[in-house]
Amino acid sequence: METTIPSFPGTTAVDVSGRLNTFTPSETDGSKAHSVMMLMLVVFAGGLGLVAMILRLLSPQIRKYAAGGMCRSTARLDGKVALITGANSGIGKETALDLAFRGARVILACRDVEKGEEVATEIRTRVGGAKVEVRELDLADTCSIRAFAQRFLREVNHLHILINNAGVMMCPYMKTADGFEMQIGVNHLGHFLLTYLLIGLLKRSAPSRIVVVSSLAHNFGWIRFHDLHSQGSYNSGLAYCQSKLANVLFTRELARRLHGSNVTANSLHPGTVRSELVRHSTAMSLLFAVFSMFLKTPKEGAQTSVYCAVAEELQSISGKHFSDCVPAFVAPQGRSEETARKLWDVSCELLGIEWD
């Protein structure tokens, strides 16, 4: 009787007589492996199906939670003038629509005038007698900002609500017409200059409000005074966070300087909104597409902007930050008075203005 040393499939064994025995996988082994793989695929597909079914069943609750807070104010704005930057899409467009419904004269300040006119036409169609107009404004060009303000001051006698809404997010490195890094240039410096040029009219129109759209991203930002324009190194996400922190700091310092003027200034986080803002980031665009159920619609995202602009209870509230129509947390770096004052001075120097 021959005895063979055990071996594994696909290996060679030696029996006691010295002969070589070669073992290869049997068809049965291959069938088993195939069956296991098929079973795993079935389980995986079943798991996805179960998750999809659960999400579908819970979708009303998920959407309700994702929608966030709603502006419950019924305040009318008849006789009031509102200026909204970047109002030709997203939450800016929805904010304009809401204020028009309330009777305000709404001025859309847009870089793309043609697109702005399309939005204005849509608002007039949806709101009978709506007073809506479009004016060209490129926040990436201080010459455009000054030209806009000069014409505005010549033709408009009052300004009760200024909503600094326009913004750019996570774009490739580029500079404004004045050499500023695009995100700090548009999101902060452009609105800083616009507010400076219109502050006299806002004061004469008091009570008036300034609303600055910031973001939860300010929590992850730091003001890099040594390289404000990211010339040493550039990370699109960090540059965006820096610009949103600048929004919060600007609002708080502006509110301090406006104390007693009957002009208020508040900032806000609109929520995570399905909009064109993420168009520069492929990764963010994919994430937004996959998790769209958990995102706010532009109308839902506009609620806090509207709240800060119209809510009666905020008439004398200034220098605060809001989200979902309630006061929101501000990161420690966003509460630094020293940083806010330094950013104010640096901004004035960069823009060539004096604003005491």
Secondary structure by P-SEA (a helix, b strand, c coil): ccccccccccccccccccbbbbbcccaaaaaaaaaaaaaaaaaaaaaaaaaaaaaaaaaaaaaaaaaccccccccccccbbbbbccccccaaaaaaaaaaaaccbbbbbcccaaaaaaaaaaaaaaccccbbbbbbbccccaaaaaaaaaaaaaccccccbbbcccccccccccccccccccccccccaaaaaaaaaaaaaaaaaccbbbbbbbcccccccccccccccccccccaaaaaaaaaaaaaaaaaaaaaaaccccbbbbbbbccccccccccccaaaaaaaaaaccccccccccaaaaaaaacccccccccccccccccbbbbccccccaaaaaaaaaaaaaaaccccc
